[in-house]
Amino acid sequence: MDDLYPDYDDTYGGKPLKLRPLPSLEQNGTAEYKSKKRKKKRKDKKSPSKANSATQTIIPKRIDYILVYPKEDENDFKDNDDIEDFKNRMELRRRFHRAAREKEGLEIRERDMGEKIYVLIHCPFKRMCLEAEEVKLEMPLEGAAIPPKQANGYLDQLKSLFVTDDEVDFVSAPFIVQKRAVFKGIDQPDTFFSPALRSLLVHNILINIDVREQGDENTDFRDSMRRKGLPFMLMKKVYTDRFIMHEESPYELEEDEETREIQRSLSKERGDFNPNSDPREALHRTWCRWWKFQPLWKIRNYFGEKIAFYFAWAGEMASLLWLPVLLGIAIWADGLYLSIKDNMEYNEGLAEMARQRDELIDAVRENITLYNRTEDRLLYQNLTARAQEEDSFFGSIADKSLEILDVFQKSFDSAVTPYFALVICLWGTLFQECWKRKHARLAYEWDVSSYHFTEPDRPEFYGTKEREDPVSSLPDWYYPFYKQFLKFMASFGILIFMALLVIASALGVIIYRVIIGVLLADSSTLPRILLSTVAATLLNSISIMILGRLYDYIAYKLTDWENHRTQSQYDDALIMKLFAFQFVNSYASLFYIAFFRGLTAEDGILYLGKQYEDSCGDDNICMPLLSLQVFVLMIVKPFPKFLKDIIIPWLKKVLKKCCCCRGKNKVADVEASKMEKADFMRKEGAKPPLGNFTLGEFTEKTIQYGFLMLFSCALPLAPFIAILVLLVDIRVDATRMLWMNRRPIAFISGGIAYCVVSQVLHCLHHPRHSF
């Protein structure tokens, strides 16, 4: 910490560099600023009133990180163990604060927030520069701006109307304190590091703090497994929460939406909106608009590369889906026309049969009048009973529902389906190549193309053997490959077991449905549907939920156990595990319908008898059933997310506007609103955390991508459903990330774990469509 001004080497290859003088790392800025400050102090001595006014306008230091712990006292506990735990937490907290102040140079102050204590952390510019050099953070160079490409032609000018990114790209280099004069904006300490980068650097400092002392047990400081940093503090409940704050904005979603839109319109008319002073609102005005491209640079600057890469991938898929969407809608419209035409011809046949039945009833009635035979009376009763059943109200509704469902199912099966499968195959290859190109371009522009070489180790990583680093010649602790390989094989075996468990659960539900259908074949329609179809669906859903929760827990534990060195390796391994389970969980029933249903042996399922067979109807064609199943899954899969992110907030807003809800608590609501506006920090802490956003969203979108690649030949509307879900999901996620959730840490990432997943789906795509 003290050696911040080493000898500055101003040569490169023996030639002097024409650089500016080294600016100071002090927060106050340059010498010119200091001279102005000294003059101001001399003036303030003459005028005390001016000095007081000057002190009132001092800008408070930025809060880079907030830790939370409950307000508690030793008298609150009666049990000796609880008292001992309380003392241990107090001691660990004292050590952590002292290490953060003395070892790391952070500025810490506490603030009483009622039942909780907020620990406000500010990192000085000097310490920020050292950490940026430690993590090899890429920063733009002074005078190295890359001129943007000029719009040539009408197409480029039309495209520029929808462009939302206007940031200028710079040539960047790893930040070095000794060479700090070559970096852009180094003489402006308050803005050199963006708020997102400041929070990231402080987070990296906190997770690597080690509060162990020489008197502690296991004080082998080479063993990073026992390091006691922020993750250890959270695990021991020394701190119960941590978060970073959004940039303050007057446009908060807790206000009335109509009022906010009026404010936006007035601000737009006056032209007084400054995007630099309100980056959240600037993002909202571009990112949440349906007719605008995503402002990927702004997303990256505010939320980090990890989240920006996900939205870039989702936006690229939505942009390239328009051709399959239009082609799929045309094919479905043609199939729907043919299906309706066939249904009309079938209805004409049924009408002819009904006319003949009525003529037969009249003839039988005449025979009864003339001959009065018993067999004529029985035939007449059967015919009239059947006619009444078919002409009844509920019977007609059931027949119409089945008729509409049959028309809808058959509309997906068309003569051009094989050609559509070929188009999807070509589209998958085109999408992969386009995304590789865009990923490489964004990684280069965002200076993360070589991040995997400089990515720091995870705090949870531990090494068991030591070797000499070939570059720095320093000792480097590593984990042997053979141990990690054995752990990978064990994880793979557990993954196979869980997949087989899912398949066994699905087969059990199928066997139950077939057996109940046979046993209740002679019963009425309602009990048969409830006990076979509905009960089987509920059993399948319950098993999926239980196994899903169990597997998520196992996947996280296995990935922790595998001891990955970097966060990118950890995320990639976790995504692969979760995707493998979701692959089996989502596609098992579809593969069964496509390849195995209708191929039952002569003795039925499990040789229970010929009547125990699972066929696909009278003609045993499973394509309409497969189409309906894919359609239902693509609609139902995103529904829980939309229910949580759209429907429930909308219902809360409607209930809040109701007189019954507002009349009673009107005064309390107004006071609460005032209190929230007056205490932005408390308001940010009350927001729910975003969690591992990219992990859940990417897994969900890859499952949707799998529906496209594997089963779009059975459902031409699959691209339309996928693009609709993508467009809505992007805007909903943008709104909730900007206003409803806490601000996530802007983690740096070299990309997303898409390549391996997409290759698996692409390889399975060709044999699947060949059948």
N, C-alpha and C positions, 0 to 999 in steps of 0.2 A: 504493500500500500504506500510506503514512503518513497520508494524509488520510482517516481512518476516522470522524472525528467532525465532520462538517460542521454548519453552523448548522441547527438543527432547526426546521422550519416547522410549528407546532402549530395552524395555522388552515386552514380549508377554506371557500372562498367568503366570506372576511371574518369567519367565525364561529369562535370557539375550539373546539377539540376537547377533550373530557374524556378524556384519555389518562393512562395510568400514566407515571411517570418512565421515561426511556430506560434499559433495562438495559445493563450493560457487555457488550462483545463478547469480553471475556477468557474463557478457558476455565474460570477458577475460579468464575465466576458472579457473584452479586450482592454488594452492599456488606455485607449482613448476613452472608453466608457468609465474607467477608473478615474481619469483626470477630471472628467465632467462631474463625477460623483464628489471628488474632493472640493471642486469649486462650489458645488451645491451645498456641501456641508458648511463652507465658510459663510455662504449667504444665510444658511439656516441659523447660524449662531447669532446673526444680527436680527433675525426675525423669528421669534419662538413660535408665533402663530403659523408661519409658513412651515416650520419644521413639523408641527403637529399634523398639519394637513398632508404633508408629504408622507408621514408614517401611516396615515390612514389609507393611502392609495397603494401600499405595498401589495404586490400580487402574492397570494399564498402559494406555498410550494405544492406541486402536483402530488396527489396520492396515487402511487403506482400499484399498490397491493394492499389488501385488507384481510387481516386474520380476525377470527371471531372466537371468543370463549365465553362461557356463561359466568355471570356474577355469582360467586359462591363463597361461603365462609366455613371455617372449621366447625363452627357451632351448628351448621346445617346437617352434620352427620353424627350419628350415634354409634354406629358399628366401628370397631377398631380398624377393620380392613378398609372400610370406606375412608376413614380419616387418614390412614397410611397412603391410600391411592391419591387422596387430595394433596397431601404433602409432596408426593412424588411428582404430581403434575405441576405444582407450584415451583419445585426445584428445576424441572425440565424447562419450564417456561422462562425462568430466570436465566438459565444457561443459554437458552435460545436467543433471548433478547440481548444478552451480553455478547454472544458470538456475532450476532448481526450488527451490533454497534461497533465493537472493538476490532473484530477480525475482518469483517466485510465492509465496514464504513457506512452502513445504512443509517438513516435517521428514522427513529421510531417514536411515536407518541400514542397514548391511549385515549380513548374517548368513551365516556359512559353513555350507553344507549338504552337505558332502562334495565332490563333483565340481562343484557349482554354487554360485553366490553369489546369495542372495535379497536384493533391494533392497526394504526395507520402507518404505512411504510413508504418512505420516500428515498429514492436512490440519487445521490449527488452525481453530477455530470462526470466528475473525475472517476468515480467507481464504475459508472456506466461504460465509459470508454475502455476501462480495463477488462470488463466482462465481455464487451464486444470483440476485443482482440482475442480473448480466451476462447470464445466459440467460433472465431474466424468468420464473423458476420460480414457479409458483402454490403458495401456502402458505395454510393455513386461518387464518381470523381469530378472534381471541379473542371468546368470547361470541356467536358466530354459528352455533351448531349448528342443523341442520335437523332438526326432530323427525320420527322415522320414522312411517310410516303404521300406524295401529292395525288389528289384525285384526278384521274384522267378519264374522260369519257362520261357519257350520261349514266352508265351503270354505277360507276364509282360515286358520282354525285348523288344518285338516288340512295345508294347504300349509306352515304354519310349522314343522311337525314335521320337514320335510326341508330347511329353510333353514339354511345354514351361515355366512352373513354377518351379523355383529352390529356391524360398524363404524358409527360415527356420522358422517354427512356434515356438512361445514361449508361455509359460504360462503368462497370463497377469493379471493385477489388476488395479483398479481405482487409478489414480495418486494422491498422497498426498505429498504436499511439505515437510511436516515434516518427511516423510519416503522416501525421494527422493533417498537415497543411494542404495535402493534395486532395482532400475530400470536400465535397460540396457542402456548404453551410456549416462548417466546423466553427466559424466565428459567431454562430447563433446557438448557444447551448440549449435554449429552451425548445427549439424546434429541430435540432439536428437529428435526434431520435424521435420517431413518431410515438404517440401514446401506446400503440400496439407493440412496437419493439421495446419500449421501456418496460411494459408489463412482462413481456417474454423474458427479457434479461433479468429482471428482478426474480421472476419465478425460477429461472435457472440458478440464480444465486441461492435462493432459499432451499431448493431441493438438494443442494450440494453442501449446505452447512453441516458441519460435524460438531456436535456439542459434547462429545466424549472427552473426558479428562483422564489424566494419567492414573488417577486412583480407581477408575472404573474397571470392571471385569472385562476381559477380552479387548484390551486396548491395543491390539495389533492394528495399527492404522493403515496397513497395507490392505487389510481385508475390508473392502467397501461394502460387504454384505451387512456388516454391523454398523454402518454409518447411521447416525441419528440426525437426520435432516427433517424437512417439512413432512414428507410422507410418514416418517416415524412419529412425529408429533400428532398428526391427524389420526393415526392408528391408535395411539395411546390416549386419545381424547384430550390432549393438552389444548388443542384447538378443535372446535367442533365444526368450523366452516372456514372457507376462504373464497374470495372472489375479487374481481376487478370491476371497475365501474365503466358504464357507457359514458360517452360524451354528453354533456347536458344539452337538452333541446326543449324548447317550449311546446313542441308538438308531441305530447305524450298521448298514448292511446287510452288512458283512463278518462280523458276528456270526451265530450260528446263528439261523435264523428262528423256530424253536420257542421258544428262549429269549427272543427279543425280544417275541413275542406273550404269553408268560407275564409278562414285565415290564410290558407294557402293561395286561394284565388286572389285575395287582396294583395298579398305579398308579391304574387306574380305580376299583377297589374302595376304595382308601384315600382317593381324591379329592385327592391331593397333586400332581397335574400342573398346572403353571402354563404356559399357552400363551404368555405374554409372555416367559418365560425360554427357551423352546424353540420358536421359530416354525416350524421345519422339521417337528417332530413334530406340532405343531398342524395344519399343512397336511396332513400324511399322514393324520391321523385323520378328516379331512373330505373331502379331495380324492380320496383313493384308495378311498373307499367307494362301492360301486355304487348304493346306495339314497339317496345324498345328492346334493343340487344342488352344483354347483361353487362353491367360495368365491372368487368373482371378485375381491372386494376384497382378500382375503388374497394371492391370486396377483399382483394388481397391486402391492401393497405390497412383495412379496418379489422379483418378477421384472420388474416394470415394465409399462407400458401396452401395449407392443408385443406381448409374449407373452400378456398377459391378453386382448387383443382377439381373438387367434386362438382361444383356448379358449372365449371367449364365442360366437364364430361357430360353432365345432364343436358346442358344447352346444346352441345354438339350433336347428341343423339336426337334431340327434338328438332334441330335444324335439318338433319338429313332424313328425317322420317316422312317428310311431306310427299315424296314420290310414292313410297309404299302405301301411305294413307289414301291418296287419291285413287291409286290402282285397286286397293282393297275395297274401298267404298263402291267403285264401279263394278267389281266382280260380285260383291254382295248384292248390289241392286239388281244385277242381272239374275243372280240365283234367286233372289226374292221374287222377281217377276215370274220366273219359271215355276217356282214353288206355289205361288198364288194361282197360276194358270192350272197346274196339276190339281190343286185343291178344288178349284171351281169345277173341273171336269169330274172329279170324284164326287162332289156334292150333287152334280147333275145326275150321276148314277144312283146316289142315295135317294134323290127325289123320285127317280123312276121306280126304284124299289118300293118306296113309300106309296106311290100311286098304285102299283100292282098289289101291295098289301091291302090298301083300302078297297080295291076291286074284289080281292079275295074275301075280305070281311063282308062285303055286301052280298057276295054269292053264297057264303055260308049262312048269312042271316036268312036269305030266301029259302035255302034248303031246310033250315030249322022250321020256318013257317009252313013249308009244304010237307015235310016228312017227320020232323020232330025226333031226330035220331040222337042218341047219346053222344056218339063220337063227334057229331056236328056241334053239339053244345060245348063239349070240351075244347074242340079246336077254336071255337068262337071266343071262349073265355081266355085261352092262351094268347090269341091274336090281339084282342082288345086290351089285355093287361100289358103286353109288350108295347102297344101303341101309346097307352097312357104313360108308361114309364119314359118312353122316348120323348113324348110331348110335354112332360112335366117341366116346371120352372127350373128346379135344381138340376134335373137331368140335362136340360138344354144348356145351362151355365157350365156344367162339367164338360159336356161335349164341345162347347165353344172354346173353353179353356184348353182342352187337349188338342183341339183343331188348330188354335193359334200357336201353341207350343210346337206342334208337329210342323206347321208351315215355317216357323222361325228356325227350327233345327235343320230342315232340309234346304233352307236358303243358303246355308254355308257350303253345301256340297254342289260343286259346279264342274263343268267339263274343262274349265280353264284353271282348275286348282293346281295341277302339276306345273303349269307355267308360272303361276304366282309363287310356288315354292322355289322355282329357279330364280325369280326376281329377289326373293328374300335371301337366298344364298349369296347372290351377287352383292346385295345391299350389305350383308354382314361383313363381307370382305372389304367393301368400300368404306364402311364405317370404321373398321379397325385401322385401315391405312390413313384415313383422314384424322382420326384421333391421335395416332402416333405422330403425325406431322404437327398437329396443333399442340400436343403435349410437349414435343421437343421445342417448338417456338416459344411457348409460355415459360418453360423451364429455363430457356436461354435468356429471355427478357427479364424474368424474375430472379435471375442469377442463382438458381438452385440446381442447375444441370449436373454439377459435381458435388452436390450436398452429401451424397452417400459416402464421399471420401472424408469429409470433415464433420460429419454428424457426431455430436458428443454421446458418450455412453449413458445408458439409463442409470438412475441412482440405484435401482434394484439389481443391476448386473453385478456379479461377483466373479472374480477369477480365482483359479486354484493353482495355476502355475505361472512362473515368471520367465520372461524372455526379453532380450534387448531389442528396442525399437530400431529398425534399420535407418531411420531418418534422423531422429534426435539422439540416438544412443542411450536413451533413458530406459529404465526398467518398465516393462509393460506386462501387466497381469492379464492372462487370457484363460479361457475355458476350453479344455481339450475337445477336439472335434469328435473323437470316438464316444465320449460321454454324451455329447449333445445328440449324436446320431442314434445312440441307444434310446435316449429320451424321445426322439422323433418317432422311432419304430414303436415304442410303447404307446405314444399318443395315437399313432395310426391304427394300432390294434384296438384301442378303446373307441376310436371313431368308427371303425368297421362294426364293432359290436353294437354301438348305438344305432347305426344305420340298419342293421339287421333287426334290431328291436322295433324300429319304426315300421319296417316291412312286415314283421310278424304281427304288429298291432293292426295294420291295414288289412292284412289277410284275415285276421280274426273277425274284424268288422264285416268283411265281405261274406265270410262263412255264416256269420250270424244272420245277415240280411237274407241270404239264400234259404237257410233252414226255416226261418220265421215265415218267409214268403210261401214256402211249400206247406207248412203246417196250417197257415191261415188262408189257404187258397179258396176254400169254400165259404169263408166268412164274408161279411159285408166289406165295402170298400174302405170306409173310414178307419176301423180298427186295423186292417191290414196295412194301410199307409202309415198309421201312427206307430205301430209296433215294429215295422220293418224299415221303411225309408227314414222316417223322422228319428226313431230311436237309434238307428245305425249312424245317422249323421251326428247326433249328439254324442254317441260313444266315440266316434272318430275325432270330433272336436275336442272332447275332454282328454283323450289320449295324446293328441297333438300338443295341447297346452301343457300337460304335465311333463311330457318328454321334452318339450321345448325349454321349459324352465330348468329342468334337470341338466339338459345338455349345455345350455348357456353357462351354468355354474361350472360344469366340468370343463368346458372349453377355456374359460378364464383361468381356472386352476392349472390346467395342463400347460397353457401358454406361459404362465408365471413360472411353472416348474422347469420349462425348457431353457430358461435363463438366456434370453436373447440380449444381445449387446446394445443395440440401438432401438429407439422407439419405432422406426420404420420397419425393422425386422419383426418387432413384436406385433405391430398392427397388421402386417402382411400375413403372419402366421395365424393370428386370431380371425381375420377375415376369411381365410381359406377354410378354417374349421367350421365357422358359422355357415359359410356358403355350402359346404359339403352336406351339413345336416339339413339346411333348408332345401337343398336340391332334392334329397330323398323325400323330405317331408312334403314338398309341394308337387313333385312330379311323379311320385310312385303311383298314385291313382290314375294319372293320365297315361303312363306307360302300360298299366294293366289294361285299361280300356282299349288302347291302340293296338296292343300286340297279343294279349292273352285272353281277354274276355271273348267268349264265343268259341274258344278252342277247347272247351271242356271235354274230358275223356268220356267214353261211352257209359261208364259207370258213375258219372257225375263227379262233383267236387269231393275229393278225399275218398272216392269210391263208395259214397253213401247211397248211391242209387241213381238211376237215369233221370228221375224227376228232379234231383238236386243239381241242376245246371244253371249257369249264369250266362244266359244268352242276351243278345242285343235286340230283342223283339222278334216279330214273326219272320222277317227276312234275314235276321242275324247280321245286319250291317251296323257297325259300331261308329261310323264316322259322324252321324248326327248327334249321337250321345257324347262323343268326344268333343265336338264343337260346343255343345251346351256346357259341358264341364269346364272347358277352358274359359268360356265366356264368364261363367259364374266366378271362377277363381280370380280372373283378372279384375273383376268388379269388386269382389269381397275383400281381396288382400289389402288394398289401400283404404278400405272403409274405416277401420278403427283409427287410423291416423287422422283422416278427415273428420271423424267424429270428435276427436280430442282437440284438433286445431281449428276447426271451422264451426261445427254445429254447436258444441257446448259453449264456446265464447259468444256465439250469436244468441243462444238461448239466455245466457246470463245477461246480455245487453238488453234483450227484450223484457226480461223479468225486472230488470232495474228500472226500466221506463214505466212499468205498470204503476198505477196509482196505489194499488194495495201494497206494493213493496216500497214506494217512495214516500207515501203519506206518513207512515209510522216512524220511519228512520230518516226523514229528510234532513233534520238538523244535524243528526249524527253523521250522515254521509257528507254533508258540506264541511263539517269540522274535520272529518277524517281526510277529505280531499285537501283542505288547507294545510293540515299537518304533513301530508305526503309531499306537497309542493315545497313546503318549507324545509323538509329534510330529505334531500335527494339521496343521501347515502343510505338512510334507512329504507327508502323505497327500492333502491337497487338490491339491497341485501334480502328483501322480501321476495324478489323474483325467483322463479324456479331456475335451477342450473340447466344448461343446455345438454350436459352429459357428453357421451362419446357420439357426437352428432354424425360424423362422417361414417362411422362403423355401421350404425343402424340404417342410415339412408342408403349407403352404397350396397349393403346386402339386399335391401328391399328392391333397389333398382336393378341389380343384376338378376334377381328372380324374374322381374318383368322382362328384362332383356332375354332371359331364357325362354319365356313364353313366346316371344317373337321368333327366336331362332329355331325352336324345336317344334312348335305347334301352330304357327301362323298359317300353315297349309290347311289346317282344319278350321281356322277362324280368320277369314280375310279382314275382319274388323279389328284384329289384334293391334295393328299399327295405329289405328285411330284411337283405341282405348289407351294405348301406351302414351301417345303424344298428349292426349287430354290429361292423363294423370301427371305427366311430367310438367306441363305448363302450369297446371293448378298448384302442384306441389312446390314448384320453384317459387312462385309468388307467395304462397302461404308460409313457406319456410323463411323467405325474406322478411315478411312482416313480423313473424314471431321472434326471429333472431334480433331484429332491430329494436323491438319495443316490448315484447312480452317476456323474453328470457334474459338471463344474465349474459354479460359479454364474455365470450370464451377467450381463453388465452390464444394469441395468434401464433400457433406453432408453425415452424418452418417444415416443409416437406418437399421432397424431390418428385413427388407424383402420388398416384393412388395405386393400390394393388389390383389393377384391372387386367393387366396383360395376361396373367396366368388364368384367371377366371374366364376371360373372353376366349382364350385359346381352347379351354376345355369345352365351352359351349359351342364354339365353331367346329371343333372336331366331331362332337356328337351330332351336329346339325346335318351333315352329309348322309350318314347312314340312316338317320331318322327319316329324312324326306325320301330316301331311296325306296323305303317300304310303302 
